[in-house]
Amino acid sequence: MALRPSDPICAPATPLLPSAVAIVRITGPGLSSVLAPLLGLPEPRVATLRTLRWDGFRERALVLFFPAPASYTGEDVVELQVHGNPLLVQRLLEHLGTLGIRLAEPGEFTRRALLNGRQGLLEVEALRDLVTAETDTQIRQAQARAGAQPPWIGAARAALVPWMARAEAAVDYGEEEGISIDINEMRNDLSILAERFHVEQQRARAARHLREGIRLALVGRPNAGKSTLFNLLAGEDRAIVTEVPGTTRDVLEVRCEWRGLPLRLYDTAGLRATEDPVERLGVARVGPVLEAADLVLHLIPPGEAASDPTLIQALEPFTGKVVAVRTMGDLPGVRYPGAVVISALAGDLAALEATLKARLLGGLAPDACLGALATARQVELLEELARQLDLLLDLAPGCPPELPASLLQGAWGLLARLTGEDRAESALDQVFSGFCLGK
């Protein structure tokens, strides 16, 4: 993003759809003079009715003015609430362009807030997730990360600083002043920090699944109970359920929340050898779904005979994420000790819930992940941070001071990248590309 912080910018902060009210947001330095041809700004933070006149238009607008630096972006901010006619809003934006106020690039308002110190990068990412959340759990997860940065980050910095100073002193003046690093003392002092990193790793891996939605593919032979389970998890009848084998001919997808778990469910065609050309097309589409799935539930009804070669071949590459689920567990005489047994018709899915949380959340409840890092960027940096500290604690006593100094500096740099204090342009472009214009 080619950012020009001195340029005034504008954008609709509400969708361009017919509505009662639309909001146009403007930010930049010196908006009082920039907007003078259109309106005089009211007192700060006092909603004031103004009449806007331009190019033959006359519009009554509610105007809010937030002067710098106490605003969302750290610059002057003006919000215009006008009638929600998309054409009217478009004409207003065009007129603002004639005043030297260009249309904002995606995420540019929030990017300016970051660069002006009004928000941190972790808070910015939480805001993006809040805007795009699709389930209650995802909203709560994003809100929990939207405040101050996690306290363990500050604690990590406080723990690393004295050892960084010692290591640098040992490198620069060790031979002259007899300064050295006691590796055993450092290991004892930083072991608690390493444990904390590993706890946050577990929470972050689980939180990432909750943020992105758990991709769950249902597979099995025809009439294994896939569509019945699909409808129950989705909370609505999305798949046709009949006693006729091969009813599902295509991959059905639905996004939903089930028992606190955001799910991306895929109901697939029954896997079997078939001469039906339509059914064969459905079977052929199962492979890419299994590839992208976090877990593959292989539904097996009571008394199922030896698996069809088509089913064996389809599941073989994904054995690490295939979970065998015995269906119709409410039928008399159905017993499978130690297996995941469910009954969709009876609503008995306790074993499935426990399995999903164990395999994908590490046994954590969704609420235990509140406030945890969750984006791919954050999780990758946390993984590297934990690895860096593990390497540091594995150093042998008497090693050259350059080794702990390098690893300590590396850990410090990873924390800076995590919080956004190391503002690499490419990383920021990736973060803000997912924002709308008015953010």
C-alpha positions as CSV (number, residue, x, y, z in Angstrom):
1,M,0.0,0.0,0.0
2,A,1.5,3.3,-1.0
3,L,0.6,5.3,2.0
4,R,0.6,9.1,1.9
5,P,-0.2,10.1,5.5
6,S,-0.6,13.8,4.7
7,D,-3.4,13.2,2.2
8,P,-7.0,13.7,3.5
9,I,-8.9,10.5,2.7
10,C,-12.6,9.5,2.7
11,A,-14.7,6.4,2.4
12,P,-18.2,5.1,3.1
13,A,-18.2,3.5,6.5
14,T,-21.5,1.7,5.7
15,P,-22.5,-0.5,2.8
16,L,-23.6,1.3,-0.4
17,L,-27.1,-0.1,-0.2
18,P,-30.5,1.7,0.2
19,S,-30.9,2.4,3.9
20,A,-32.1,5.0,6.3
21,V,-28.7,6.4,7.1
22,A,-25.2,6.2,5.5
23,I,-22.0,7.3,7.1
24,V,-19.1,8.9,5.2
25,R,-15.8,9.0,7.1
26,I,-13.0,11.5,6.4
27,T,-9.6,11.8,8.0
28,G,-6.5,13.9,7.5
29,P,-4.7,16.9,8.8
30,G,-6.4,20.3,8.9
31,L,-9.9,19.2,7.9
32,S,-11.4,22.5,9.1
33,S,-9.8,24.3,6.1
34,V,-10.1,21.4,3.7
35,L,-13.8,21.1,4.3
36,A,-14.5,24.8,4.5
37,P,-16.1,25.0,1.0
38,L,-18.6,22.3,2.0
39,L,-19.3,23.0,5.7
40,G,-18.1,24.6,8.8
41,L,-17.1,22.0,11.4
42,P,-19.0,21.9,14.7
43,E,-17.6,21.7,18.2
44,P,-15.6,18.5,18.8
45,R,-17.7,15.5,19.7
46,V,-21.0,17.2,19.5
47,A,-23.4,15.8,16.9
48,T,-24.6,18.8,14.9
49,L,-27.0,19.2,12.0
50,R,-25.5,20.9,9.0
51,T,-26.8,21.5,5.4
52,L,-24.4,20.4,2.7
53,R,-24.7,22.1,-0.7
54,W,-22.7,21.0,-3.8
55,D,-23.4,20.7,-7.5
56,G,-27.1,21.4,-7.2
57,F,-27.6,18.9,-4.2
58,R,-28.9,19.9,-0.8
59,E,-28.5,17.4,1.9
60,R,-29.1,17.6,5.7
61,A,-26.3,15.8,7.5
62,L,-25.5,15.0,11.1
63,V,-21.8,15.9,11.5
64,L,-19.3,14.7,14.1
65,F,-15.8,16.1,14.5
66,F,-13.0,14.4,16.3
67,P,-9.8,16.6,16.2
68,A,-6.3,15.2,16.3
69,P,-4.7,13.6,18.1
70,A,-7.6,12.2,20.2
71,S,-9.3,10.4,17.3
72,Y,-9.5,6.9,15.7
73,T,-6.6,7.7,13.3
74,G,-4.7,10.2,15.3
75,E,-5.6,12.8,12.7
76,D,-8.7,15.0,12.4
77,V,-11.7,12.8,11.7
78,V,-15.1,13.9,10.5
79,E,-18.1,11.6,10.1
80,L,-21.1,12.7,8.0
81,Q,-24.4,10.9,8.5
82,V,-26.6,11.4,5.5
83,H,-29.6,9.7,3.9
84,G,-28.7,6.2,2.7
85,N,-29.2,6.5,-1.0
86,P,-26.2,4.9,-2.7
87,L,-26.2,7.4,-5.6
88,L,-26.3,10.3,-3.1
89,V,-23.4,8.9,-1.2
90,Q,-21.4,8.4,-4.4
91,R,-22.0,12.0,-5.5
92,L,-20.9,13.2,-2.1
93,L,-17.7,11.1,-2.4
94,E,-17.0,12.5,-5.8
95,H,-17.4,16.1,-4.5
96,L,-15.0,15.4,-1.7
97,G,-12.6,14.3,-4.4
98,T,-12.8,17.8,-5.9
99,L,-11.7,19.2,-2.5
100,G,-8.5,17.2,-2.5
101,I,-9.9,14.3,-0.4
102,R,-9.1,11.0,-2.1
103,L,-10.9,7.7,-1.7
104,A,-9.2,5.6,1.0
105,E,-7.4,2.4,0.2
106,P,-8.7,-0.8,2.0
107,G,-7.8,-0.6,5.7
108,E,-6.1,2.8,5.4
109,F,-8.0,4.4,8.3
110,T,-6.8,1.6,10.6
111,R,-3.4,1.6,9.1
112,R,-3.0,5.3,10.0
113,A,-4.3,4.5,13.5
114,L,-1.5,2.0,13.8
115,L,1.2,4.3,12.4
116,N,0.1,7.1,14.7
117,G,0.2,5.0,17.8
118,R,-3.6,4.9,18.3
119,Q,-3.8,1.1,18.0
120,G,-1.4,-1.9,18.2
121,L,-1.1,-4.5,15.5
122,L,-2.7,-7.2,17.6
123,E,-5.6,-5.0,18.2
124,V,-5.9,-4.2,14.5
125,E,-6.0,-7.9,13.7
126,A,-8.6,-8.5,16.3
127,L,-10.7,-5.7,14.8
128,R,-10.5,-7.3,11.4
129,D,-11.6,-10.7,12.8
130,L,-14.5,-9.0,14.7
131,V,-15.8,-7.5,11.4
132,T,-15.6,-10.8,9.6
133,A,-16.8,-13.2,12.4
134,E,-19.6,-15.5,11.4
135,T,-20.5,-17.2,14.7
136,D,-21.0,-16.2,18.3
137,T,-17.8,-18.0,19.3
138,Q,-15.7,-16.1,16.7
139,I,-17.2,-12.8,17.9
140,R,-16.3,-13.5,21.5
141,Q,-12.8,-14.7,20.4
142,A,-12.2,-11.4,18.5
143,Q,-13.6,-9.2,21.3
144,A,-11.3,-10.9,23.8
145,R,-8.3,-9.9,21.7
146,A,-9.4,-6.4,20.9
147,G,-8.2,-4.8,24.1
148,A,-4.7,-4.4,25.4
149,Q,-2.0,-6.9,24.3
150,P,-1.8,-10.2,26.2
151,P,0.0,-9.6,29.6
152,W,2.4,-12.5,28.9
153,I,4.1,-10.4,26.2
154,G,5.1,-7.7,28.6
155,A,6.2,-10.3,31.1
156,A,8.4,-12.0,28.4
157,R,10.1,-8.7,27.6
158,A,10.7,-8.0,31.3
159,A,12.3,-11.4,31.6
160,L,14.5,-11.1,28.5
161,V,15.8,-7.6,29.0
162,P,18.4,-8.3,31.8
163,W,19.7,-11.4,30.0
164,M,20.0,-9.5,26.8
165,A,22.1,-6.8,28.6
166,R,24.3,-9.4,30.1
167,A,24.8,-11.2,26.9
168,E,25.7,-8.1,25.0
169,A,28.1,-7.0,27.7
170,A,29.7,-10.5,27.6
171,V,30.2,-10.2,23.8
172,D,31.5,-6.6,23.9
173,Y,33.6,-6.6,27.1
174,G,33.8,-10.2,28.2
175,E,37.5,-10.7,27.7
176,E,38.5,-7.3,29.0
177,E,36.1,-7.2,32.1
178,G,35.7,-10.8,32.8
179,I,32.0,-10.7,32.1
180,S,30.3,-14.0,31.2
181,I,26.9,-15.7,31.0
182,D,25.9,-18.3,33.6
183,I,23.9,-20.6,31.4
184,N,22.5,-22.6,34.3
185,E,21.3,-19.5,36.0
186,M,19.8,-18.2,32.7
187,R,18.0,-21.6,32.2
188,N,16.5,-21.5,35.7
189,D,15.4,-17.9,35.2
190,L,13.8,-18.3,31.8
191,S,12.4,-21.8,32.1
192,I,9.1,-20.4,33.4
193,L,8.9,-18.2,30.4
194,A,9.5,-21.2,28.1
195,E,6.7,-23.0,29.8
196,R,4.4,-20.0,29.2
197,F,5.3,-20.0,25.5
198,H,4.3,-23.6,25.2
199,V,1.0,-23.0,27.0
200,E,0.3,-20.1,24.6
201,Q,1.2,-22.3,21.7
202,Q,-1.5,-24.8,22.6
203,R,-4.1,-22.1,23.1
204,A,-3.1,-20.4,19.9
205,R,-3.4,-23.6,17.8
206,A,-6.9,-24.2,19.2
207,A,-7.9,-20.5,18.8
208,R,-6.8,-20.6,15.2
209,H,-9.2,-23.5,14.5
210,L,-12.0,-21.5,16.2
211,R,-11.1,-18.3,14.2
212,E,-11.0,-20.0,10.8
213,G,-13.8,-22.6,11.5
214,I,-13.2,-26.3,11.8
215,R,-13.3,-27.9,8.3
216,L,-15.2,-31.2,8.9
217,A,-15.8,-33.6,6.0
218,L,-18.4,-36.4,6.4
219,V,-17.6,-39.5,4.3
220,G,-18.7,-43.0,4.1
221,R,-20.7,-45.5,2.0
222,P,-24.2,-44.5,0.8
223,N,-26.8,-44.5,3.6
224,A,-24.1,-44.4,6.4
225,G,-25.9,-41.5,8.0
226,K,-23.9,-38.7,6.6
227,S,-26.8,-36.4,5.7
228,T,-28.6,-37.0,8.9
229,L,-25.6,-36.0,10.9
230,F,-25.0,-33.1,8.5
231,N,-28.5,-31.7,9.1
232,L,-28.2,-32.1,12.9
233,L,-24.9,-30.3,13.2
234,A,-26.1,-27.6,10.8
235,G,-29.3,-27.1,12.8
236,E,-31.4,-27.2,9.7
237,D,-32.4,-29.6,6.9
238,R,-29.9,-28.8,4.2
239,A,-29.3,-32.4,2.9
240,I,-31.9,-34.7,1.6
241,V,-32.3,-37.8,3.7
242,T,-33.9,-40.9,2.2
243,E,-33.5,-44.7,2.3
244,V,-32.4,-44.6,-1.3
245,P,-28.6,-45.0,-1.6
246,G,-26.7,-42.3,-3.5
247,T,-29.1,-39.4,-2.7
248,T,-26.3,-37.0,-2.2
249,R,-24.6,-36.4,-5.6
250,D,-22.6,-33.3,-4.9
251,V,-20.6,-31.8,-2.0
252,L,-22.9,-29.7,0.3
253,E,-21.3,-27.0,2.4
254,V,-22.6,-25.1,5.4
255,R,-21.1,-22.8,8.0
256,C,-22.6,-23.1,11.4
257,E,-21.8,-23.2,15.2
258,W,-22.3,-26.4,17.1
259,R,-21.7,-26.5,20.9
260,G,-19.3,-23.6,20.8
261,L,-17.4,-24.9,17.8
262,P,-17.5,-22.9,14.5
263,L,-17.8,-25.5,11.8
264,R,-17.4,-25.6,8.1
265,L,-19.3,-28.8,7.3
266,Y,-19.0,-30.8,4.1
267,D,-21.5,-33.6,3.2
268,T,-20.1,-35.7,0.4
269,A,-21.4,-38.2,-2.0
270,G,-21.4,-41.8,-0.8
271,L,-18.1,-43.4,-1.7
272,R,-18.6,-46.6,-3.7
273,A,-17.9,-48.0,-7.1
274,T,-20.8,-46.9,-9.3
275,E,-21.8,-46.8,-13.0
276,D,-24.2,-43.8,-12.5
277,P,-22.4,-40.9,-14.3
278,V,-23.9,-38.2,-12.0
279,E,-22.9,-40.1,-8.9
280,R,-19.4,-40.7,-10.2
281,L,-19.0,-37.0,-10.7
282,G,-20.0,-36.5,-7.0
283,V,-17.5,-39.1,-5.9
284,A,-14.7,-37.4,-7.9
285,R,-15.3,-34.1,-6.1
286,V,-14.7,-35.7,-2.7
287,G,-10.9,-35.7,-3.0
288,P,-10.3,-31.9,-2.8
289,V,-12.6,-31.7,0.1
290,L,-10.7,-34.3,2.1
291,E,-7.4,-32.5,1.2
292,A,-8.7,-29.2,2.8
293,A,-10.4,-30.8,5.8
294,D,-9.1,-30.5,9.3
295,L,-10.8,-33.8,10.2
296,V,-12.5,-36.4,8.1
297,L,-15.3,-38.3,9.8
298,H,-15.6,-41.8,8.3
299,L,-19.2,-42.8,9.2
300,I,-19.7,-46.5,9.5
301,P,-23.2,-47.9,10.1
302,P,-23.9,-51.1,12.0
303,G,-23.2,-54.3,10.1
304,E,-21.3,-52.6,7.3
305,A,-19.5,-55.2,5.2
306,A,-15.9,-55.0,3.9
307,S,-15.2,-51.4,2.7
308,D,-15.5,-50.7,-1.0
309,P,-12.1,-50.3,-2.7
310,T,-13.2,-46.8,-3.8
311,L,-13.6,-45.8,-0.1
312,I,-10.3,-47.4,0.9
313,Q,-8.5,-45.6,-1.9
314,A,-10.1,-42.2,-1.2
315,L,-9.2,-42.3,2.5
316,E,-5.7,-43.8,2.3
317,P,-3.8,-40.5,1.8
318,F,-5.6,-38.9,4.8
319,T,-5.3,-41.6,7.5
320,G,-3.8,-39.1,10.0
321,K,-6.9,-37.0,10.1
322,V,-9.6,-39.7,9.6
323,V,-11.8,-40.5,12.6
324,A,-14.0,-43.6,12.4
325,V,-17.5,-42.8,13.7
326,R,-19.9,-45.6,14.4
327,T,-23.4,-44.4,13.6
328,M,-26.9,-45.4,14.7
329,G,-25.7,-46.2,18.2
330,D,-29.3,-46.2,19.5
331,L,-30.1,-49.5,17.7
332,P,-30.5,-52.5,19.9
333,G,-27.4,-54.6,20.3
334,V,-25.1,-51.9,18.9
335,R,-21.9,-52.0,21.0
336,Y,-18.4,-50.8,20.0
337,P,-16.3,-50.4,23.1
338,G,-13.7,-47.6,22.8
339,A,-15.1,-46.4,19.5
340,V,-16.7,-43.0,18.7
341,V,-20.3,-44.0,18.7
342,I,-23.1,-41.6,17.9
343,S,-26.8,-41.6,17.2
344,A,-27.9,-38.6,15.1
345,L,-31.6,-39.5,15.3
346,A,-31.4,-39.6,19.1
347,G,-29.3,-36.5,19.3
348,D,-26.5,-38.4,21.1
349,L,-23.3,-36.7,19.8
350,A,-21.4,-36.5,23.1
351,A,-18.6,-38.8,21.9
352,L,-18.2,-36.7,18.7
353,E,-18.0,-33.4,20.6
354,A,-15.3,-34.9,23.0
355,T,-13.3,-36.2,20.0
356,L,-13.4,-32.8,18.1
357,K,-12.3,-30.9,21.1
358,A,-9.5,-33.4,21.9
359,R,-8.2,-33.6,18.4
360,L,-8.5,-29.9,17.4
361,L,-8.5,-27.9,20.6
362,G,-6.1,-30.1,22.6
363,G,-8.9,-30.8,25.1
364,L,-9.5,-27.1,25.7
365,A,-12.9,-25.6,26.0
366,P,-13.6,-22.8,23.5
367,D,-13.8,-20.3,26.3
368,A,-10.3,-21.3,27.5
369,C,-9.0,-19.9,24.2
370,L,-10.3,-16.4,24.8
371,G,-7.6,-13.8,24.4
372,A,-5.2,-16.3,22.7
373,L,-3.3,-15.4,19.5
374,A,-5.2,-16.8,16.6
375,T,-4.2,-15.6,13.1
376,A,-1.8,-17.5,10.9
377,R,0.8,-14.8,11.3
378,Q,0.5,-14.7,15.0
379,V,0.6,-18.5,15.4
380,E,3.7,-18.8,13.1
381,L,5.6,-16.2,15.1
382,L,4.7,-17.8,18.4
383,E,5.9,-21.2,17.1
384,E,9.2,-19.6,16.2
385,L,9.4,-17.8,19.5
386,A,8.9,-21.0,21.5
387,R,11.5,-22.7,19.3
388,Q,14.0,-19.9,19.8
389,L,13.7,-20.1,23.6
390,D,14.0,-23.9,23.6
391,L,17.3,-23.5,21.7
392,L,18.4,-20.9,24.2
393,L,17.7,-23.2,27.2
394,D,19.5,-26.1,25.5
395,L,22.8,-24.3,25.3
396,A,25.7,-25.9,27.0
397,P,27.5,-24.2,29.9
398,G,30.7,-22.5,28.7
399,C,29.4,-21.8,25.2
400,P,30.5,-18.6,23.4
401,P,28.5,-15.6,24.6
402,E,27.6,-14.9,20.9
403,L,25.2,-17.8,21.0
404,P,22.9,-16.7,23.8
405,A,23.2,-13.1,22.6
406,S,22.0,-14.1,19.1
407,L,19.1,-16.2,20.4
408,L,18.0,-13.5,22.9
409,Q,18.0,-10.9,20.2
410,G,16.1,-13.2,17.9
411,A,13.4,-13.8,20.6
412,W,13.2,-10.0,21.2
413,G,12.8,-9.4,17.5
414,L,10.0,-11.9,17.2
415,L,8.1,-10.2,20.0
416,A,8.5,-6.9,18.1
417,R,7.2,-8.5,14.9
418,L,4.3,-10.0,16.8
419,T,3.2,-6.7,18.3
420,G,3.9,-4.7,15.2
421,E,6.7,-2.6,16.5
422,D,8.9,-4.1,13.7
423,R,6.7,-2.7,10.9
424,A,7.8,-4.5,7.8
425,E,5.7,-3.1,4.9
426,S,5.0,-6.5,3.4
427,A,3.6,-7.8,6.6
428,L,1.4,-4.7,7.1
429,D,0.1,-4.9,3.5
430,Q,-1.0,-8.5,4.2
431,V,-2.8,-7.5,7.4
432,F,-4.7,-4.6,5.9
433,S,-5.6,-6.2,2.6
434,G,-8.6,-7.8,4.4
435,F,-10.1,-4.5,5.6
436,C,-13.0,-2.6,4.0
437,L,-12.5,0.9,2.7
438,G,-14.1,2.6,5.7
439,K,-11.8,0.9,8.2
